[in-house]
């Protein structure tokens, strides 16, 4: 029997489709039995396979299955990352132990001494699960606007005598970033050690020549988890989302602000609300430890944290801890921190976040706190910078409204990017970690947990001022009136959260 073109094509189509179906089944097997993903994530992947198979049957083409497999290869793998990060976790732990011994005088060994009160158990949790050393000689300045953040960062860099270490997720190609690049290069010319660590995905649009002046002056730059093929990063799921700056071992900045004019309110999203703190005191060495560990991982250098110790003791009285989380950890430390803080609250819990797709544990803690009579509020944007996350955030907000959690949306003339949790006029968390699965499980994040009544009251006052002048409350009644199209967008987008 002679086969015509249609018969040959049909045979090839069936053969390739069978192979793709087998590969899809293998993907599901890996997701369930090898990667051991959360049940909800498994269901999402199975749903993706079924949808791809349905499209294939209807269209008689294999492209949907191919697209699904490419999507999984690009976003769904984590066996490689476990192997990659296992050594990092061991090295990080060893460095923390050594630092605790070599600089024992900087850290508080008896957690009852700083007078943390009801937050002593929080401090103990963070130390036991994260090796988060407590320091109590710090001065802390809080920022919630980009202009003042960048002004003070540049002032500190210009005053550097020993070193400038900077770590950032995203650096834009604009005049503000160029100013930072020039100032860093000038310090390198003066003989100051300058090192800049950037996330490869966050800075993928930044040309290599952007920091040519800095490298020419013997300053160094490095990329975190770069790709061999520019624009195709198979580690896209595990990004270094941290924003840190350490100057001379005595001063550190930590928060959620990247380098770009949009973070100063000059971008398409308008006025910009963010969160950052400047730490002067022994707490800076914990931030420096984070930088050194990340730099060594990215460059294979062997920097020692001890070489960057503070030159003088801090003169402040504020206690704080630096908490880090990421895929190199055996547990979710940032999630543990958020849950513990929420459950510690007796009067109020105020949260600012651009993305609100909380884990089940965080959502349950918020609901339990609200039902216990705690004033629980979440401030989030009223317009998206990432569409799927925005609609997923609204879906999750609706769930909490039914439990008496209050939701406030930042008005359309601006955007909120801060990642802040403050409670009971006692303790605040400011850092890079959003309230979503990506920050709690996939990305490398760092927060500062600060135990100080005055700072907590300052953040609370700024929060309430935003509620009064820049926010609209989303009530249960208004939420019920949303259109069918909005409901459809929410239902589709909420599937985004569990894919990890």
C-alpha positions in Angstrom: 0.0 0.0 0.0 1.3 3.4 -1.0 1.0 6.1 1.5 0.1 9.6 0.4 1.2 12.8 2.1 -1.8 13.0 4.4 -1.3 9.4 5.6 2.4 10.0 6.3 1.7 13.2 8.1 -1.0 11.6 10.2 1.4 8.7 11.1 4.1 11.2 12.1 1.6 13.2 14.0 0.4 10.2 16.0 3.9 9.0 16.7 5.1 12.4 17.9 1.9 12.9 19.9 2.5 9.6 21.6 6.0 10.6 22.6 4.7 14.0 23.9 1.9 12.2 25.9 4.5 9.9 27.5 6.7 12.9 28.4 3.7 14.7 29.8 2.9 11.7 32.0 6.6 11.6 33.1 6.3 15.3 34.1 3.3 14.5 36.3 5.2 11.6 37.8 8.2 13.8 38.6 5.9 16.5 40.1 4.1 14.0 42.4 6.8 11.5 43.4 10.2 13.1 42.9 9.7 16.8 43.5 6.9 16.2 46.0 5.2 19.5 45.3 2.4 20.8 47.4 -1.0 19.2 46.5 -2.4 22.4 45.1 0.6 22.8 42.8 0.3 19.2 41.6 -3.3 19.8 40.7 -2.4 22.9 38.7 0.2 20.9 36.7 -2.2 18.1 36.1 -4.8 20.6 34.9 -2.2 22.1 32.5 -1.6 18.6 31.1 -5.3 17.9 30.6 -5.9 21.3 29.0 -3.0 20.8 26.6 -4.3 17.3 25.8 -7.7 18.6 25.1 -6.4 21.3 22.8 -4.4 18.7 21.0 -7.4 16.4 20.5 -9.5 19.4 19.3 -6.9 20.8 17.0 -5.1 17.6 15.9 -1.8 19.4 16.5 1.0 18.6 19.1 1.9 22.2 19.7 -0.1 22.7 22.9 1.7 19.7 24.5 5.1 21.1 23.3 4.3 24.5 24.7 3.3 22.8 28.0 6.5 20.9 28.2 8.6 24.0 27.4 6.6 25.9 30.1 7.4 23.1 32.6 11.1 23.1 31.6 11.3 26.8 32.0 9.3 27.2 35.3 8.5 23.9 36.9 11.8 22.2 37.5 13.4 22.2 40.9 15.5 19.0 41.1 18.5 21.0 39.7 18.1 23.8 42.1 18.1 21.5 45.1 21.5 20.1 44.0 22.8 23.6 43.2 21.8 25.1 46.6 22.7 22.2 48.9 26.3 23.2 49.1 25.3 26.9 49.5 23.1 26.0 52.5 26.0 24.1 54.2 28.4 26.9 53.6 26.0 29.5 54.8 25.4 27.6 58.0 29.2 27.1 58.6 29.8 30.9 58.1 27.1 31.8 60.6 28.5 29.5 63.2 32.0 30.9 62.7 30.7 34.5 62.7 28.9 33.9 66.0 32.1 32.8 67.6 34.5 35.4 66.1 32.2 38.3 66.8 30.4 37.1 69.8 30.8 40.5 71.5 28.6 42.2 68.9 25.6 39.8 69.4 23.1 39.5 72.2 23.5 36.0 73.7 20.8 36.3 76.4 17.6 37.3 74.6 16.0 38.3 77.9 18.3 41.3 78.3 17.1 43.7 75.5 13.6 43.8 77.1 11.8 42.4 74.0 8.7 41.5 76.2 6.2 39.5 74.2 8.5 39.5 71.2 11.2 37.5 72.9 9.7 34.3 71.4 9.8 35.8 67.9 13.5 36.7 68.4 14.2 33.2 69.6 12.4 31.6 66.6 14.4 33.7 64.2 17.7 32.8 65.8 16.9 29.1 66.0 15.5 28.7 62.5 17.6 31.3 60.6 20.8 32.0 62.7 19.5 35.6 62.9 21.8 37.2 65.5 20.2 39.9 67.7 22.1 43.2 68.0 21.0 46.0 70.3 23.3 49.0 69.6 21.6 50.2 66.4 20.3 53.5 65.1 17.6 53.0 62.5 16.1 55.5 60.0 12.9 54.7 58.2 12.2 55.8 54.6 9.0 55.5 52.6 9.9 57.7 49.6 12.5 57.1 46.9 14.0 60.5 46.7 15.2 60.5 50.3 16.3 56.9 50.1 18.5 57.5 47.1 19.9 60.8 48.4 21.1 59.2 51.6 22.4 56.1 49.9 24.5 58.3 47.6 25.7 60.3 50.6 26.9 57.2 52.4 28.6 55.8 49.3 30.5 59.1 48.8 31.7 59.1 52.4 33.0 55.5 52.2 36.6 54.9 53.4 37.0 51.1 53.3 34.4 49.4 51.1 31.0 49.6 49.4 29.1 46.4 48.9 25.8 46.6 47.0 23.3 43.9 46.1 20.2 44.6 44.0 17.6 42.8 42.1 16.9 45.4 39.4 18.9 48.3 38.0 17.3 50.4 35.3 19.1 52.0 32.4 18.3 55.6 33.4 19.9 58.7 34.7 19.6 57.7 38.4 21.3 54.4 37.8 24.0 56.2 35.8 24.6 58.5 38.8 25.0 55.4 41.0 27.4 53.9 38.5 29.5 57.0 38.3 29.7 57.5 42.1 30.6 53.9 42.6 33.4 54.2 40.0 34.7 57.4 41.7 35.0 55.5 45.0 36.9 52.7 43.3 39.3 55.3 41.8 39.9 56.5 45.4 40.9 53.0 46.4 37.7 52.0 48.1 36.8 48.4 47.6 33.6 48.4 45.5 31.5 45.2 44.7 28.1 45.2 43.0 26.0 42.0 42.8 23.0 42.1 40.5 20.4 39.5 39.7 20.9 38.2 36.2 17.1 38.2 35.4 16.3 41.5 37.0 19.1 43.2 35.2 18.9 41.3 31.9 18.2 44.5 30.0 21.2 46.3 31.4 24.1 46.3 28.9 27.4 45.0 30.2 29.1 48.3 29.3 26.9 50.1 31.7 29.4 49.6 34.5 32.5 49.9 32.3 33.8 52.9 34.3 33.5 51.0 37.5 35.3 47.9 36.3 38.0 50.1 34.7 38.6 51.6 38.2 39.1 48.0 39.6 35.6 47.8 41.0 33.9 44.5 40.5 30.4 43.5 39.3 28.8 40.0 39.3 25.6 38.4 38.2 23.6 36.1 40.4 22.5 32.9 38.5 23.3 34.1 35.0 22.3 32.3 31.9 24.6 31.0 29.1 22.0 32.2 26.6 21.1 35.9 27.1 17.3 36.3 27.5 16.7 32.6 28.3 17.3 32.0 31.9 16.3 28.6 33.2 16.7 29.7 36.8 14.0 32.4 36.3 12.1 30.8 39.2 14.9 31.5 41.7 15.9 35.1 41.6 17.9 37.1 44.0 15.3 39.7 45.0 17.4 41.3 47.8 18.2 45.0 48.0 21.2 45.7 50.3 23.9 48.2 50.7 26.7 48.1 53.2 29.3 50.8 53.7 32.4 50.4 55.8 30.8 47.7 58.0 29.1 50.4 60.1 26.1 51.4 58.0 23.7 49.3 56.0 20.5 49.9 53.9 17.9 47.1 53.5 14.4 47.2 52.0 12.4 46.9 48.8 13.8 49.6 46.6 15.6 48.9 43.3 17.6 51.5 41.5 15.6 53.4 38.9 13.7 56.6 38.5 10.3 54.9 38.8 11.2 54.2 42.4 11.5 57.9 42.8 7.9 58.4 41.4 9.1 59.4 37.9 7.8 56.3 36.1 4.5 55.4 34.4 2.9 54.2 37.6 3.2 57.7 39.2 3.8 58.4 42.9 5.8 55.6 44.5 5.5 54.3 48.0 8.3 52.0 49.2 10.1 50.9 52.3 13.7 51.0 53.3 15.7 51.4 56.5 19.2 52.6 57.2 21.0 50.8 60.0 24.0 52.2 61.9 25.5 49.8 64.4 26.3 46.1 64.8 23.3 45.1 62.8 25.2 46.1 59.7 27.5 43.1 60.0 24.5 40.8 59.6 23.6 42.5 56.4 27.3 42.2 55.3 27.2 38.5 56.1 24.3 38.2 53.7 26.2 40.0 51.0 29.4 38.0 51.4 27.5 34.7 51.2 25.7 35.7 48.1 28.8 37.2 46.5 30.9 34.1 47.2 28.1 31.9 45.7 27.9 34.0 42.5 31.7 34.4 42.0 33.3 31.4 43.7 35.4 33.9 45.7 36.1 33.2 49.4 35.6 36.5 51.1 35.5 36.4 54.9 32.9 38.3 56.8 35.4 39.1 59.6 37.4 41.2 57.1 34.5 43.6 56.9 33.6 44.0 60.6 32.6 47.3 62.0 35.4 49.6 63.1 33.5 50.9 66.1 30.6 49.9 68.3 27.1 51.2 67.6 25.8 54.1 69.6 22.1 53.4 69.3 19.7 51.4 71.5 17.5 49.6 68.9 17.5 45.8 68.7 17.1 44.1 65.4 17.6 40.8 63.5 18.2 40.2 59.8 16.2 37.3 58.4 16.8 35.6 55.0 14.9 33.1 53.1 15.2 31.3 49.8 15.2 28.0 47.9 18.6 27.1 49.6 16.8 26.7 52.9 15.2 23.5 54.3 12.2 25.5 55.6 10.4 28.7 54.8 12.0 31.1 57.2 10.3 34.3 55.9 6.9 32.5 56.1 7.7 31.5 59.6 8.6 35.0 60.5 5.4 36.5 59.0 3.1 33.8 60.7 4.8 34.3 64.1 4.5 38.1 63.9 0.8 37.9 63.0 0.0 35.4 65.7 2.0 37.5 68.3 -0.2 40.6 67.7 -2.7 41.6 70.3 -3.9 45.0 69.0 -3.2 45.5 65.3 -1.3 44.1 62.3 -0.7 46.5 59.4 0.7 45.1 56.1 1.9 46.9 53.0 2.6 44.7 49.9 2.4 45.1 46.1 1.5 41.4 45.7 -0.9 39.6 48.0 -1.0 35.9 47.1 -0.3 34.5 50.6 0.4 31.0 51.5 -2.2 29.0 53.4 -0.3 29.5 56.6 -0.1 33.3 56.3 -3.7 33.6 55.2 -4.9 31.4 58.1 -2.8 33.5 60.6 -4.4 36.7 59.3 -7.9 35.2 59.5 -7.3 33.9 63.0 -5.9 37.2 64.2 -8.9 39.1 62.8 -11.4 36.7 64.4 -9.5 37.2 67.7 -10.3 40.9 67.6 -7.0 42.2 66.2 -7.2 45.1 63.8 -5.8 43.4 60.7 -5.3 45.6 57.6 -3.6 45.0 54.2 -2.6 47.9 51.9 -2.2 46.9 48.3 -2.2 48.7 44.9 -5.3 49.6 43.0 -3.6 49.1 39.6 -1.3 46.4 38.4 2.3 46.3 37.4 2.0 42.5 36.9 -1.5 41.7 35.7 -1.9 38.1 36.8 -0.6 38.8 40.3 -2.8 41.9 40.6 -6.0 39.9 39.9 -4.9 37.0 42.1 -4.3 39.6 44.9 -7.8 40.8 44.5 -9.2 37.3 44.7 -7.3 36.7 47.9 -8.4 40.1 49.3 -12.0 38.9 48.8 -11.4 35.8 50.9 -10.1 37.9 53.8 -12.8 40.5 53.6 -15.2 37.8 54.7 -13.2 37.3 57.8 -13.2 41.0 58.8 -9.7 41.8 57.5 -9.7 45.4 56.2 -8.3 46.0 52.7 -7.1 49.4 51.6 -6.1 50.1 48.0 -3.5 52.7 47.1 -5.1 55.3 44.8 -4.6 55.3 41.0 -2.2 58.2 41.1 0.5 56.1 42.6 1.8 52.6 43.4 2.7 50.8 46.6 5.8 48.6 46.5 6.7 48.5 50.2 7.0 45.1 52.0 6.2 46.0 55.6 4.5 44.4 58.5 4.1 46.4 61.8 2.3 45.4 64.9 1.2 46.7 68.4 3.6 49.7 68.4 6.4 47.2 69.2 8.0 45.5 66.2 8.3 46.0 62.4 9.5 44.0 59.5 10.9 45.9 56.4 12.6 44.1 53.5 12.3 42.6 50.1 9.9 39.8 50.8 6.3 40.2 49.4 3.3 38.3 50.7 3.2 35.8 47.9 4.5 32.3 47.1 7.4 33.6 45.0 8.9 35.5 48.0 8.0 32.9 50.6 9.3 29.9 48.6 11.2 30.6 45.4 13.2 33.9 45.6 16.1 34.8 47.7 14.8 37.5 50.2 16.0 39.4 53.2 14.0 41.3 55.9 15.0 43.4 58.9 13.0 42.7 62.0 13.2 45.7 64.3 12.2 45.8 67.9 11.5 49.5 68.7 8.4 51.3 69.9 9.3 54.7 68.4 10.0 53.2 64.9 6.9 51.1 65.0 4.8 54.1 65.9 6.4 56.1 63.1 5.6 53.4 60.5 2.1 53.1 61.9 1.6 56.9 61.6 2.8 56.9 58.0 0.5 53.9 57.3 -2.6 55.6 58.7 -1.7 58.8 56.9 -1.7 56.9 53.6 -5.1 55.4 54.5 -6.5 58.8 55.0 -5.0 60.6 52.1 -3.9 58.0 49.4 -6.2 55.0 49.8 -9.7 53.8 49.2 -11.1 51.0 51.4 -12.3 47.9 49.6 -15.4 46.8 51.5 -17.2 43.5 51.3 -20.2 45.3 49.7 -18.1 46.9 47.0 -16.3 43.7 46.3 -19.5 41.9 45.7 -20.5 44.4 43.0 -17.5 43.7 40.7 -18.3 42.7 37.2 -18.4 39.2 35.7 -15.3 40.0 33.7 -13.4 41.0 36.9 -14.5 37.7 38.5 -13.4 35.8 35.5 -9.9 37.5 35.6 -9.6 36.7 39.3 -10.6 33.0 38.9 -8.0 32.5 36.1 -5.3 34.5 37.8 -5.6 32.8 41.2 -4.3 29.6 39.6 -1.0 31.4 39.2 -0.2 31.3 43.0 0.3 27.6 43.5 2.6 27.1 40.5 5.9 26.7 42.2 
